[in-house]
């Protein structure tokens, strides 16, 4: 027999199973209804017509009659000798016997009213005579079934209200939230339900990991920081574009920190009732202080942290502002307790209130940007681990082919590649599957069955060839990776993929070359067909944006000068312009002039390279997809010696590996020197008297140290 006693002979209380009161109520209700029908004697009587009753009475078979006033019904009891009659015996043997007796009534029939019953009795007694008058009595009796249907609805209404109230007070399981509406919706992760994500699962965010690791280290070993008088930051705000790993980093913190971890979304505070958001904030921090030290993670905090006073109606009660005020007080108010660290994430830091961002609330803002080629390589290594890959897969090449991809997009590429390979019944995933997956993510789903006329296909081929040729012979244009005329996505009939450089600053000539490359498709159509199409919509959109940015933001125009009309703190809806109408006209004219000059330059380039344009377009019409190696075969190598991002990455990787090998060699030599010093120290401790043994031991140690 198992011993449940603890030390000291105290038996622990075992948790009692929760009673299901609703089930018992339903069972009781069923039993009551069954009892009503069981005990209702009238349900077992055979119902007859008034004419049939008259025949029984005139045959002198009736012993007794009972008129039930409340139901306007007559119960008929036959004589004992009449019950032996075959016509009654067969009929009564087949009746329902629930609640019936042999001596009780056997038949019943309905009458319209008591007056009608009196008329029937008088008429029959007149026919039967004085000696054979019918014996009848009157009873006041109500119908239980009718009572149940009359009052049962009220009973069910009361029971339903009681059941709903239990659900609303939270005692009836999930969904009971009316009276608990001010309770926090935060999910708690502690030792019982620990998150299994660790910092090893987060790649490409080394700087951000160092910041949050310090918070985890403080919670594990606070004396390391407090001995010098330092204080751990009260809060850290993770800022970055969607898909860069903000929530993943928070999950890693939850998995690494050995303290309770509360997590919820900013929208969990929002409710249609006034005061609910503030109540939930107070309840969240109350729970957190009870579990302190702990971490609270608020995802998408911009749902409640927007700047106050914007878009509010005069005299209106802004529930979101009340919630934010309560959050500000709880994070750093008059009676703030230590031990609760706030983590939050947002991709819109520009809309957050300044009071929320100040030190003391969010002491640190951790920027999580899209990864560079080194970060993408690390992210690919993480997502490639569970996949069955062929030997040709190189994470460095994949990282180079996915510029601008966030971590979520890289995960999507790996998953798409696995699905594409499985669809083709392959045993492993090959590089071509990853290239198809990248095309799928960038350009959309391939439309194999899309019907395109030969004329349209020819226009698309020359358009994409114009892009490829223009970019091939422009020095500062990005190197081409692939050009395709296979329809993809919703409206793309073709596209050209380039490998942009990992850079943050652009010079004027670089921007002009990028514009010329974008205008290459429109210029090729004009040169070959003498007319243009609507296929250059996305190209013109990009070119227009770059031209206006050069004039009005970057100060790259001589006429406007070194002036920028861009404000990083501008409102979401800004209907006023920070310049006059005359300046606006100059901006329009200068932007048009830049675009016109770029288009003229592109026309001149493609007219000079019309032969190469024809070669590429015809090859595209035949093969539909061309790669960089095909362009080198068809129109020669690119005339500009320029190291690609992939080549620079490989070169840097080689340098890093060489530095790592040198560090490893230095560490190995230091270890050997340390062993030699330890051997000499041990030799000096040995007594000099044992010369013979000492000499042999010394020789052995010298030999060991040399090895």
Buried (B, 14 or more C-beta within 10 A) or exposed (E): EEEEEEEEEEEEEEEEEEEEEBEEEEEEBEEEEEEBEEEBBBBBBBEBEBEBBBEBBEEEBBBBBBBBBEBBBBBBBBEEEBBEBEEBEEBBEEBEEEBBEEEBBBBBBEBEEEEEBEEBBEEBBEEBEEEEEBEBEEEEBEBBBEEBEEEBEEEEEEBEEEBEBBBBEBEBEEEBBEEEBBBBEBEBBBEEEEBEBEBEBBBBBEEBBEBBBBBBBBBEEBEEBEEEEEEBBBBBBBBBEEBBBBBBBBBBBBBBBEBBBBBBBBEBBBBEEEBBBBBBBBBBBEBBBEBBBBBBBBBBBBBBBBBBEEEEEEEEEBBBBBBBBBBBBBBBEEEBEEBBBBBBBBBBBEEBBEBBBEEEBBBBBBEBBBBBBBBBBBBBBBBBEEBEBBEEBBBBBBBBBBBEBBBBBBBBBBEBBBBBBEEEEBEEBBBBBBBBBBBBBBBBEBBEEEEBEEEBBBBBBBBBBBBBBBBBBBEBBBBBBBBBBBBBBEEBBBBBBBBEBBEEEBEEEBBBBBBBBBBBBBBBBBBBBEEBBEBBEEBBEBBBEBBBBBBBEBBBBEEBEEEEBEEEEEEEEEEEEEEEEEBEEBBEEBBBBBBEBBBEBBBEBBEEBEEBBBBBBBBBBEEBBBBBEBBEEBBEEBEEEEEBBBEBBBEEBEEEEEEEEEEEEEEEEEEEEEEBEEBEEEBEEEEEEEEEEBEEBBEEBBEEBEE
